[in-house]
Amino acid sequence: MTSLVIQTAFLGDVVLTTPLLEALARRHGPVDVVTTPAAATLVETHPAVRRVIPYDKRGKDRGLGRLVALARTLRAERYAVAYLPHRSLRTATLAWLARIPKRVGFRDGWPMLYTEVRQRARTDHEIDRLLALAGPAGPTRTGGAMTPATPRLETTREDRRAANEFLGEHGIGEPFAALAPGSIWGSKRWPYYAELAERLAARVAIVVVGGPEDVGLADEVLKAVEGGGGRWRAVNACGRLTLRQSAEVIRRAAVLVTNDSAPLHFAQAVGTPTVAIFGSTVPAFGFGPRGPRDRVVQRDGLSCRPCSAHGPPSCPLGHHLCMKSLSVEDVLLAIEETGAPHRRD
């Protein structure tokens, strides 16, 4: 019978779950996934996924009644096993109400509602922690060396066409640099993307990526680039592309510069070299980039860092040194170390 994965966390968390989906599909065939409507578009095209069941937990499906209704729907599918990477009470309750006989989750979740409990490592990358839900598996090796698991996003022909048309309409040719200045957590935002874009624009075109909530940040970046008197190319793609179309634009970029936010994981999933800027959080939490050309820019030696698991809306101490002390030169150096912005092979 088809396995079920329930993952209704943030977009980046859903992307990081894709190696688990692949591991389960290799063993038992394609899986069904319960996730948020926004994230549904990211996994519905994945070859490891048979079907996506959207669950709008903060919108039209909010409340106990809608949770019970979804549980009835899942119960009718007679899933043999549910894997629960999201350590929330809602997720655990949903699988329990659906009477799925085997429910696999982490010990630091809601183990009283699981039938099998896995230990969640504290030091591994989040991808490896999630893979533990699938049980033991041999390491993947390339040329005799262990290769870390990476996420995967699949775009469609229509996604690729739309991305190509968008770039063409705005005169953006390769190579170009993608910048993602946004984050839902204010303390994660590096404040100097406009200055970075002004420096980069003399060499490459700039595409600013993000959601509708990032339009204002992107406009500030474009204003800086416009100082080139029209000689430089830059475009604000925030809110103008779907998530998969944005992933396709990131795939075509020579490099992505991003905060600790969802675009970081998009870039990992499409193989684009990434410069990740960390402030209130740290890569040791398990959410950093892990490709051979990727680079992390961060300020070491601050006693106040990290200040929370996700990063607060603003600096609790008011100085935001974890980000403000990271210079444009620091980020430019990291970009050069990735091999970008030269055209990719």
WOZIMO-V115493 format. One record per residue. N is the residue number from 1. SS is DSSP state (A for helix, B for strand, O for the rest). NEAR is the number of other C-alpha atoms within 10 Angstrom. D_CENTER is the distance of its C-alpha to the mean C-alpha in Angstrom with 2 decimals. Layout:
n: {N/N}
ss: {SS/SS}
near: {NEAR/NEAR}
d_center: {D_CENTER/D_CENTER}
This chain:
n: {1/2/3/4/5/6/7/8/9/10/11/12/13/14/15/16/17/18/19/20/21/22/23/24/25/26/27/28/29/30/31/32/33/34/35/36/37/38/39/40/41/42/43/44/45/46/47/48/49/50/51/52/53/54/55/56/57/58/59/60/61/62/63/64/65/66/67/68/69/70/71/72/73/74/75/76/77/78/79/80/81/82/83/84/85/86/87/88/89/90/91/92/93/94/95/96/97/98/99/100/101/102/103/104/105/106/107/108/109/110/111/112/113/114/115/116/117/118/119/120/121/122/123/124/125/126/127/128/129/130/131/132/133/134/135/136/137/138/139/140/141/142/143/144/145/146/147/148/149/150/151/152/153/154/155/156/157/158/159/160/161/162/163/164/165/166/167/168/169/170/171/172/173/174/175/176/177/178/179/180/181/182/183/184/185/186/187/188/189/190/191/192/193/194/195/196/197/198/199/200/201/202/203/204/205/206/207/208/209/210/211/212/213/214/215/216/217/218/219/220/221/222/223/224/225/226/227/228/229/230/231/232/233/234/235/236/237/238/239/240/241/242/243/244/245/246/247/248/249/250/251/252/253/254/255/256/257/258/259/260/261/262/263/264/265/266/267/268/269/270/271/272/273/274/275/276/277/278/279/280/281/282/283/284/285/286/287/288/289/290/291/292/293/294/295/296/297/298/299/300/301/302/303/304/305/306/307/308/309/310/311/312/313/314/315/316/317/318/319/320/321/322/323/324/325/326/327/328/329/330/331/332/333/334/335/336/337/338/339/340/341/342/343/344/345}
ss: {O/O/O/B/B/B/O/O/O/O/A/A/A/A/A/A/O/A/A/A/A/A/A/A/A/A/A/A/O/O/B/B/B/B/B/O/A/A/A/A/A/A/A/O/O/O/O/O/B/B/B/B/B/B/O/O/O/O/O/O/O/O/O/A/A/A/A/A/A/A/A/A/A/A/A/A/A/O/O/O/B/B/B/B/O/O/O/O/A/A/A/A/A/A/A/A/A/O/O/O/O/B/B/B/B/B/O/O/O/O/A/A/A/O/O/B/B/B/O/O/O/O/O/O/O/A/A/A/A/A/A/A/A/A/O/O/O/O/O/O/B/B/O/O/B/B/O/O/O/O/O/O/O/O/O/O/A/A/A/A/A/A/A/A/A/A/A/A/A/O/O/O/O/O/O/B/B/B/B/B/O/O/O/O/O/A/A/A/O/O/O/O/A/A/A/A/A/A/A/A/O/O/O/O/B/B/B/B/O/O/O/A/A/A/A/A/A/A/A/A/A/A/A/A/A/A/A/A/O/O/O/O/O/B/B/B/O/O/O/O/O/O/A/A/A/A/A/A/A/A/A/A/O/O/B/B/B/B/B/O/O/A/A/A/A/A/A/A/A/A/O/O/O/B/B/B/B/O/O/O/O/O/A/A/A/O/O/O/O/O/O/O/O/O/B/B/B/O/O/O/O/O/O/O/O/O/O/O/O/O/O/O/O/O/O/O/O/O/O/O/A/A/A/A/O/O/O/A/A/A/A/A/A/A/A/A/A/A/O/O/O/O/O/O/O}
near: {11/18/22/28/26/22/23/27/16/15/22/17/21/23/22/26/25/25/20/24/28/21/18/24/19/12/9/12/17/21/22/22/24/21/25/23/16/16/23/20/18/24/26/19/17/18/15/21/21/18/17/22/17/18/23/17/17/9/10/9/15/12/11/12/10/15/21/15/15/20/19/15/13/20/17/10/13/15/19/14/19/27/27/23/27/22/18/15/12/15/23/25/17/22/28/19/17/22/20/22/15/17/22/24/29/23/15/12/20/17/18/10/19/24/15/15/18/19/12/20/14/11/11/14/20/20/21/20/20/27/23/19/22/16/11/8/9/5/11/11/10/9/6/7/9/10/12/14/18/20/21/23/22/18/22/12/9/11/20/18/12/18/22/17/13/18/16/11/9/13/13/20/15/16/19/27/26/29/27/28/27/29/22/15/15/14/24/28/27/24/18/16/25/21/15/20/25/20/16/18/21/14/15/22/23/27/28/29/29/27/18/12/13/20/20/13/19/24/16/14/26/22/14/18/27/15/12/13/7/9/11/18/21/26/21/22/22/23/15/15/20/19/22/22/21/26/28/25/26/32/21/24/28/24/30/31/26/28/24/30/27/21/30/25/27/28/30/26/21/20/20/24/29/33/29/26/29/25/29/28/23/23/17/13/15/17/20/25/22/18/17/9/18/21/23/21/18/20/17/10/8/9/7/14/16/17/17/12/10/17/23/16/13/15/19/14/9/7/11/19/16/24/22/14/14/19/15/17/11/12/22/16/13/22/25/14/14/20/15/22/22/16/13/14/4}
d_center: {29.46/25.84/23.41/21.14/17.65/16.93/13.37/13.27/10.91/8.12/5.72/2.76/6.12/7.18/5.29/6.60/9.72/10.62/12.81/14.63/15.29/16.73/18.79/20.24/21.03/22.89/25.04/25.65/24.58/21.77/20.38/20.09/17.03/17.32/14.33/14.12/15.48/12.50/10.26/13.45/13.26/10.19/12.18/15.70/16.17/15.08/18.40/17.96/17.97/21.38/20.73/18.22/19.79/18.29/18.97/19.02/19.55/19.87/21.75/24.39/23.78/24.13/26.92/28.67/30.47/27.44/25.95/29.28/29.41/26.09/27.39/30.52/28.66/26.80/30.12/31.76/29.44/30.84/27.76/28.94/25.88/22.74/19.83/18.25/15.08/14.79/17.69/19.06/22.67/21.92/20.14/22.98/25.59/24.37/24.72/28.04/29.42/28.60/30.87/28.70/30.90/28.35/25.41/23.29/21.38/21.03/24.04/22.39/21.56/24.63/26.60/29.70/28.04/26.85/29.23/27.46/25.73/23.53/23.28/19.84/19.95/19.58/19.11/16.97/13.35/11.37/11.31/15.07/15.61/14.31/16.42/19.36/19.57/20.79/23.53/24.89/24.14/25.38/23.30/22.36/24.50/24.79/28.14/28.93/25.84/23.07/19.81/16.62/14.53/11.44/8.94/10.34/10.20/13.73/15.09/18.63/21.72/21.62/18.10/19.41/22.61/21.13/19.00/22.18/24.34/22.26/22.33/25.97/27.05/25.99/27.47/24.32/25.07/23.52/22.85/20.72/18.18/15.03/14.48/11.84/14.09/12.69/11.32/12.73/14.28/17.03/17.63/14.34/15.50/17.47/20.61/21.74/19.61/22.77/24.85/22.44/22.44/26.23/26.58/24.33/25.83/29.10/27.56/24.78/23.59/20.69/18.06/16.20/13.02/11.62/12.87/16.57/16.45/15.79/18.90/21.16/19.21/19.05/22.76/23.61/22.08/24.11/27.22/27.11/26.86/29.69/31.91/32.39/34.84/33.09/33.00/29.23/26.61/23.60/21.89/19.79/17.36/15.79/16.52/18.49/16.24/14.50/10.77/11.91/14.33/11.95/10.09/13.72/14.68/12.10/13.49/16.92/16.39/18.19/15.63/12.68/13.43/10.86/10.88/8.90/6.36/3.38/5.41/5.57/3.23/5.00/7.89/8.02/8.18/10.92/12.68/12.88/14.18/12.18/13.88/11.92/14.16/14.45/17.03/17.43/15.05/15.38/13.68/16.20/14.27/12.31/8.85/10.12/10.21/12.88/14.32/18.02/17.77/14.92/16.23/15.60/17.78/18.94/22.29/23.95/26.97/26.15/27.51/25.46/22.09/19.88/21.03/18.80/15.97/13.61/15.68/18.47/19.01/21.39/22.97/25.31/27.86/27.74/27.50/23.74/24.89/21.66/20.40/23.75/25.15/22.61/24.46/23.77/25.71/23.36/20.41/22.74/23.84/20.38/19.86/23.22/22.41/19.63/22.42/21.13/22.13/24.53/24.10/22.03/24.07}
